[in-house]
Amino acid sequence: MINILLIASIFGFVLSTTLFLKKSTNTTATRILGSFYFLLSVYAFQAYIIDGGYLQHFRWFFLWPLLPYHLIFIPIYYYFKVILTDELRWHKAELILFIPFLLGLIDVTYVYLQPESFYDNIIASTISSPQERLGVHYWLLDLDQHLLMRHIWQLGVLVVLLPQIRDFIRKGKNDELKSILNKWLITFWGILALMAILAIIYALEKMFQENLFHSLIIIGKDGGIITFFLYIALFLIGIIPIYFPSILYGYPQQTKPAPTIKTSEQPEDLKFGLDEREVNAKLERLKDSKSYLNQSFSLTECARELEMPSHHISYFLKQQYEMSFAAYKNSLRMDHAKKLIENGYLQNNTIEALAGECGFASRTSFSKAFKSATDVSPSQYALPKD
């Protein structure tokens, strides 16, 4: 079962790196989530080292991680806030989030200021009896009290956010991307809450030296069901994004008005999904590059050029322009064809050449698309206007 921690740690490091480096439609939220997964990975890896009996090889990897661990619920809080409000705002009242970190800083500083033998005794005790490590006393608090405080704060943050999450989920229920986002938020919140509750029970067991579920031993002779499910919760948090790959790109809360005029009437209700201004700017750059004139230009190629997932592009075109990707591509090609014809292209070239110039493999498919868009054939469109 110890290997669950290592797997969770590896998944977390890979995911955090992906979240930091990947292009996103909501960079702030994505990078905050990446910082959480980085901290979680360090947490899982240290637990693997200690519970797996490898601390003697990583003696330096014990005390200082207490400080970043006391920050782990802060990216949780701000990730949800950015998703729920579509902005990152700081309030003075949120200084309360840093109380565990402050107490941890005092205790860690105290230990490092002691003679080296003091730290060596802590390490030796942890190596000889990993299950008893949480009982070590620093200055203000024992290690199990730090664990308890940290996860009480985490659970408190999740409880405070719950009403806002509930209200957020009720909005935009018919929106496809919003539906995916709702499922992710519910799942993420639920596993985080489960992790906090299990860690609180685990810390209380260590503080009072009482196995609350002593009849259900699962992990070794000293392990119990709480430890088992705590490991499972860590594992699930580490791998659950695999089932929600879209979160890697982020989800701004609502579309924002763009300066361009839409081809269809603006719906009264704001749509949850992509930033209209940003995506329209990317589409303008696509027009300038004229890559849509390549015969091989596909939704996948478009996604690569716009640095967006293909399903986001399809969703945006459907919501904002009521067009499929194929229809949008053909509309750009038809605009190009009309400009060429108006500039006299057909005076010296054939329709087959025009079709190839506009990205079509044959005259037939080009003529069909052109007539569908203009109600006349290319030849008729080239005739002088009265």
C-alpha positions as CSV (number, residue, x, y, z in Angstrom):
1,M,0.0,0.0,0.0
2,I,2.9,2.3,0.6
3,N,3.5,2.4,-3.2
4,I,0.2,4.3,-3.6
5,L,2.0,7.3,-2.1
6,L,4.8,7.0,-4.7
7,I,2.3,6.7,-7.6
8,A,0.3,9.7,-6.3
9,S,3.6,11.7,-6.0
10,I,4.7,10.9,-9.5
11,F,1.3,11.7,-11.0
12,G,1.2,14.9,-9.0
13,F,4.7,16.1,-10.2
14,V,3.7,15.3,-13.8
15,L,0.4,17.1,-13.5
16,S,1.9,20.2,-11.8
17,T,4.5,20.5,-14.5
18,T,1.8,20.2,-17.2
19,L,-0.4,22.8,-15.5
20,F,2.5,25.3,-15.2
21,L,3.6,24.9,-18.8
22,K,0.4,24.2,-20.8
23,K,-1.4,27.0,-22.6
24,S,-4.6,27.7,-20.8
25,T,-7.8,29.7,-21.2
26,N,-7.5,30.7,-17.6
27,T,-3.8,30.9,-16.7
28,T,-4.3,32.1,-13.2
29,A,-6.6,29.3,-12.1
30,T,-4.5,26.7,-13.9
31,R,-1.2,27.7,-12.3
32,I,-2.8,28.0,-8.8
33,L,-4.0,24.4,-9.3
34,G,-0.5,23.5,-10.4
35,S,1.0,24.9,-7.2
36,F,-1.4,22.7,-5.2
37,Y,-0.4,19.6,-7.0
38,F,3.2,20.4,-6.5
39,L,2.8,20.7,-2.8
40,L,0.7,17.5,-2.7
41,S,3.4,15.7,-4.6
42,V,6.0,16.7,-2.0
43,Y,3.7,15.7,0.8
44,A,3.0,12.2,-0.7
45,F,6.7,11.7,-1.5
46,Q,7.8,12.5,2.0
47,A,5.1,10.2,3.4
48,Y,6.4,7.5,1.1
49,I,10.0,8.0,2.3
50,I,9.0,7.9,6.0
51,D,6.4,5.2,6.0
52,G,8.5,3.1,3.6
53,G,11.5,3.3,5.9
54,Y,13.8,5.3,3.6
55,L,14.3,8.4,5.8
56,Q,17.8,7.3,6.8
57,H,18.8,8.0,3.1
58,F,16.9,11.4,3.1
59,R,17.6,12.8,6.5
60,W,17.4,16.4,5.2
61,F,13.9,15.7,3.9
62,F,12.0,15.9,7.2
63,L,11.5,19.2,9.1
64,W,11.4,22.0,6.5
65,P,8.5,20.5,4.5
66,L,6.2,21.4,7.4
67,L,6.1,25.0,6.1
68,P,4.9,24.4,2.6
69,Y,2.5,21.8,3.9
70,H,0.9,24.5,6.0
71,L,0.3,26.4,2.8
72,I,-1.4,23.5,0.9
73,F,-5.0,24.7,1.5
74,I,-4.2,28.2,0.3
75,P,-4.0,27.3,-3.4
76,I,-7.1,25.2,-2.8
77,Y,-9.0,28.2,-1.6
78,Y,-7.8,30.6,-4.3
79,Y,-8.3,28.0,-7.1
80,F,-12.0,27.7,-6.2
81,K,-12.3,31.5,-5.8
82,V,-10.8,32.2,-9.2
83,I,-13.1,29.6,-10.8
84,L,-16.2,30.9,-9.0
85,T,-15.6,34.6,-9.5
86,D,-13.4,34.6,-12.6
87,E,-10.9,36.9,-10.8
88,L,-8.2,36.8,-8.2
89,R,-8.8,39.2,-5.3
90,W,-7.1,39.6,-1.9
91,H,-9.0,40.5,1.3
92,K,-7.4,41.3,4.6
93,A,-9.6,38.8,6.4
94,E,-7.8,36.0,4.4
95,L,-4.7,36.6,6.6
96,I,-6.3,34.0,8.8
97,L,-5.2,31.4,6.2
98,F,-1.6,31.9,7.2
99,I,-1.9,31.2,10.9
100,P,-0.8,27.5,10.6
101,F,2.2,28.7,8.5
102,L,3.2,31.3,11.1
103,L,3.1,28.7,13.9
104,G,5.0,26.2,11.8
105,L,7.6,28.9,11.0
106,I,8.2,29.5,14.7
107,D,8.5,25.8,15.5
108,V,10.8,25.0,12.5
109,T,13.0,28.0,13.3
110,Y,13.2,26.8,17.0
111,V,14.4,23.3,16.0
112,Y,17.0,24.6,13.6
113,L,18.4,26.9,16.2
114,Q,18.9,24.0,18.6
115,P,22.1,22.0,18.8
116,E,22.5,19.6,15.9
117,S,22.0,16.7,18.3
118,F,18.4,17.9,18.9
119,Y,17.5,17.4,15.2
120,D,19.5,14.1,15.1
121,N,17.4,12.7,17.9
122,I,14.2,13.6,16.1
123,I,15.4,11.9,13.0
124,A,16.7,8.8,14.9
125,S,13.3,8.5,16.7
126,T,11.4,8.8,13.4
127,I,13.6,6.2,11.7
128,S,13.3,3.7,14.5
129,S,9.5,4.2,15.0
130,P,7.8,5.9,12.0
131,Q,4.4,5.4,13.5
132,E,5.4,7.5,16.6
133,R,6.9,10.4,14.7
134,L,3.9,12.6,15.1
135,G,4.4,12.7,18.8
136,V,7.6,14.7,18.6
137,H,7.4,18.1,20.4
138,Y,8.9,21.2,18.8
139,W,8.2,24.3,20.9
140,L,4.7,25.6,20.5
141,L,3.1,22.4,19.2
142,D,3.7,18.7,18.7
143,L,3.9,17.4,15.1
144,D,0.4,15.7,15.4
145,Q,-1.0,19.1,16.5
146,H,0.4,20.7,13.4
147,L,-1.2,18.0,11.3
148,L,-4.5,18.5,13.1
149,M,-4.4,22.3,12.7
150,R,-3.5,22.1,9.0
151,H,-6.4,19.9,8.1
152,I,-8.9,21.7,10.3
153,W,-8.0,24.8,8.3
154,Q,-8.4,22.8,5.0
155,L,-11.8,21.5,6.0
156,G,-12.8,25.0,7.2
157,V,-11.8,26.5,3.8
158,L,-13.9,23.9,2.0
159,V,-16.9,24.5,4.2
160,V,-16.7,28.3,3.7
161,L,-16.5,27.8,-0.1
162,L,-19.4,25.3,-0.2
163,P,-22.3,27.9,-0.5
164,Q,-20.5,29.7,-3.3
165,I,-19.8,26.4,-5.1
166,R,-23.5,25.4,-4.7
167,D,-24.7,28.7,-6.2
168,F,-22.1,28.4,-9.1
169,I,-23.2,24.9,-10.0
170,R,-26.8,26.0,-10.3
171,K,-26.0,28.4,-13.1
172,G,-25.6,27.5,-16.7
173,K,-26.8,23.9,-16.3
174,N,-27.4,23.5,-20.1
175,D,-23.9,24.6,-21.0
176,E,-21.7,21.7,-22.1
177,L,-18.4,23.0,-20.7
178,K,-20.1,24.3,-17.6
179,S,-21.4,20.8,-17.0
180,I,-17.9,19.3,-17.2
181,L,-16.6,22.0,-14.8
182,N,-19.4,21.3,-12.3
183,K,-18.5,17.6,-12.2
184,W,-14.9,18.4,-11.7
185,L,-15.5,20.9,-8.9
186,I,-17.9,18.5,-7.1
187,T,-15.4,15.6,-7.4
188,F,-12.4,17.7,-6.4
189,W,-14.1,19.3,-3.4
190,G,-15.4,16.0,-2.2
191,I,-12.1,14.2,-2.3
192,L,-10.4,17.2,-0.6
193,A,-13.0,17.2,2.1
194,L,-12.6,13.4,2.6
195,M,-8.8,13.8,2.8
196,A,-9.2,16.5,5.5
197,I,-11.6,14.5,7.6
198,L,-9.5,11.4,7.4
199,A,-6.3,13.4,8.3
200,I,-8.1,15.0,11.3
201,I,-9.2,11.5,12.6
202,Y,-5.6,10.2,12.0
203,A,-4.1,13.1,13.9
204,L,-6.6,12.6,16.8
205,E,-5.7,8.9,16.9
206,K,-2.0,9.8,17.3
207,M,-2.6,12.5,19.8
208,F,-4.7,10.3,22.1
209,Q,-2.8,7.1,21.2
210,E,-6.0,5.4,20.4
211,N,-7.0,3.5,17.2
212,L,-10.6,4.6,16.7
213,F,-11.1,1.6,14.4
214,H,-8.7,-0.8,16.0
215,S,-10.6,-3.9,14.8
216,L,-10.0,-2.9,11.2
217,I,-6.3,-3.3,10.6
218,I,-5.3,-3.1,6.9
219,I,-1.8,-1.7,6.5
220,G,0.8,-3.8,8.4
221,K,0.6,-4.5,12.1
222,D,0.4,-0.8,13.0
223,G,-1.8,0.4,10.2
224,G,-5.5,0.9,10.3
225,I,-8.5,1.7,8.1
226,I,-8.0,5.5,8.5
227,T,-4.4,5.2,7.2
228,F,-5.6,3.1,4.3
229,F,-8.3,5.5,3.2
230,L,-6.1,8.5,3.7
231,Y,-3.6,6.9,1.3
232,I,-6.5,6.2,-1.1
233,A,-7.7,9.8,-0.9
234,L,-4.1,11.1,-1.7
235,F,-4.0,8.6,-4.6
236,L,-7.4,9.8,-6.0
237,I,-6.5,13.5,-5.8
238,G,-3.3,12.7,-7.7
239,I,-4.9,10.8,-10.6
240,I,-8.5,12.2,-10.8
241,P,-7.6,14.9,-13.3
242,I,-7.0,12.1,-15.8
243,Y,-10.8,11.8,-16.0
244,F,-11.2,15.6,-16.5
245,P,-8.5,16.5,-19.1
246,S,-10.3,19.6,-20.0
247,I,-9.4,21.3,-16.7
248,L,-5.8,21.5,-18.0
249,Y,-7.0,24.4,-20.1
250,G,-9.1,26.2,-17.5
251,Y,-12.6,27.6,-17.7
252,P,-13.2,31.3,-17.3
253,Q,-16.6,31.8,-15.6
254,Q,-18.3,33.6,-18.4
255,T,-17.8,34.9,-21.9
256,K,-16.7,38.5,-22.1
257,P,-18.0,40.9,-24.7
258,A,-15.8,41.2,-27.7
259,P,-15.6,44.3,-30.0
260,T,-16.6,42.3,-33.1
261,I,-20.2,42.0,-34.0
262,K,-21.6,38.5,-33.8
263,T,-23.5,36.9,-36.6
264,S,-26.3,35.9,-34.3
265,E,-28.2,37.7,-31.6
266,Q,-26.5,37.8,-28.2
267,P,-28.3,35.5,-25.8
268,E,-29.6,37.1,-22.7
269,D,-27.8,34.7,-20.3
270,L,-24.1,34.8,-20.1
271,K,-22.5,31.6,-21.3
272,F,-20.0,29.8,-19.2
273,G,-17.0,28.8,-21.2
274,L,-14.3,30.7,-23.0
275,D,-13.1,34.3,-23.1
276,E,-14.7,35.7,-26.2
277,R,-12.3,38.5,-26.7
278,E,-9.2,36.2,-26.4
279,V,-10.6,33.6,-28.8
280,N,-11.7,36.1,-31.3
281,A,-8.2,37.6,-31.3
282,K,-6.8,34.2,-32.0
283,L,-9.3,33.7,-34.9
284,E,-8.2,37.0,-36.4
285,R,-4.6,35.8,-36.3
286,L,-5.7,32.6,-38.0
287,K,-7.3,34.7,-40.8
288,D,-4.1,36.7,-41.3
289,S,-2.0,33.5,-41.5
290,K,-4.4,32.1,-44.1
291,S,-3.5,28.5,-43.0
292,Y,-7.1,27.6,-43.6
293,L,-6.3,27.6,-47.3
294,N,-4.3,24.5,-46.9
295,Q,-6.1,21.4,-48.1
296,S,-5.0,19.5,-45.0
297,F,-6.3,22.2,-42.6
298,S,-8.4,20.3,-40.0
299,L,-9.8,20.9,-36.6
300,T,-6.7,19.3,-35.1
301,E,-4.4,21.7,-37.1
302,C,-6.6,24.6,-36.1
303,A,-6.3,23.6,-32.4
304,R,-2.5,23.4,-32.7
305,E,-2.3,26.8,-34.3
306,L,-4.7,28.5,-31.8
307,E,-3.1,26.6,-28.8
308,M,-6.5,25.5,-27.7
309,P,-8.2,22.1,-27.3
310,S,-10.3,21.2,-30.4
311,H,-13.5,20.7,-28.4
312,H,-13.1,24.3,-27.0
313,I,-12.9,25.6,-30.6
314,S,-16.0,23.7,-31.7
315,Y,-17.9,24.8,-28.6
316,F,-17.0,28.4,-29.1
317,L,-18.0,28.5,-32.8
318,K,-21.3,26.8,-32.0
319,Q,-22.1,29.1,-29.1
320,Q,-20.9,32.4,-30.6
321,Y,-21.5,32.0,-34.3
322,E,-23.9,29.0,-34.5
323,M,-21.4,27.3,-36.9
324,S,-19.6,24.1,-37.0
325,F,-15.8,24.1,-37.6
326,A,-16.3,22.9,-41.2
327,A,-18.8,25.7,-41.9
328,Y,-16.5,28.3,-40.3
329,K,-13.5,27.1,-42.4
330,N,-15.6,27.2,-45.6
331,S,-16.8,30.7,-44.8
332,L,-13.2,31.9,-44.6
333,R,-12.4,30.1,-47.8
334,M,-15.4,31.6,-49.6
335,D,-14.4,35.1,-48.5
336,H,-11.0,34.5,-49.9
337,A,-12.5,33.1,-53.2
338,K,-14.8,36.1,-53.6
339,K,-11.9,38.5,-53.2
340,L,-9.9,36.7,-55.8
341,I,-12.8,36.7,-58.2
342,E,-13.4,40.4,-57.6
343,N,-9.8,41.1,-58.4
344,G,-10.0,39.3,-61.7
345,Y,-8.5,35.9,-60.8
346,L,-10.8,34.0,-63.3
347,Q,-9.8,36.2,-66.2
348,N,-6.4,34.3,-66.4
349,N,-7.1,31.2,-64.4
350,T,-9.5,28.3,-64.4
351,I,-12.1,27.4,-61.7
352,E,-9.9,24.3,-60.9
353,A,-7.0,26.6,-60.1
354,L,-9.3,28.8,-58.0
355,A,-10.5,25.8,-56.1
356,G,-6.9,24.7,-55.3
357,E,-6.0,28.3,-54.3
358,C,-8.9,28.2,-51.8
359,G,-8.0,24.9,-50.2
360,F,-10.4,22.6,-52.1
361,A,-9.3,19.2,-53.6
362,S,-11.7,19.4,-56.6
363,R,-13.7,21.9,-58.7
364,T,-16.9,20.1,-57.8
365,S,-16.6,20.5,-54.0
366,F,-15.5,24.1,-54.4
367,S,-18.4,25.0,-56.7
368,K,-20.9,23.3,-54.4
369,A,-19.5,25.2,-51.4
370,F,-19.4,28.5,-53.3
371,K,-23.0,28.3,-54.5
372,S,-24.2,27.3,-51.1
373,A,-22.6,30.4,-49.7
374,T,-23.5,32.9,-52.4
375,D,-26.4,31.3,-54.2
376,V,-24.5,31.6,-57.5
377,S,-21.7,29.7,-59.2
378,P,-18.2,31.1,-59.4
379,S,-18.6,31.8,-63.1
380,Q,-21.8,33.8,-62.5
381,Y,-20.2,35.7,-59.5
382,A,-17.4,36.8,-61.9
383,L,-19.8,38.3,-64.4
384,P,-19.9,42.1,-64.4
385,K,-22.5,43.6,-62.0
386,D,-25.2,45.8,-63.5
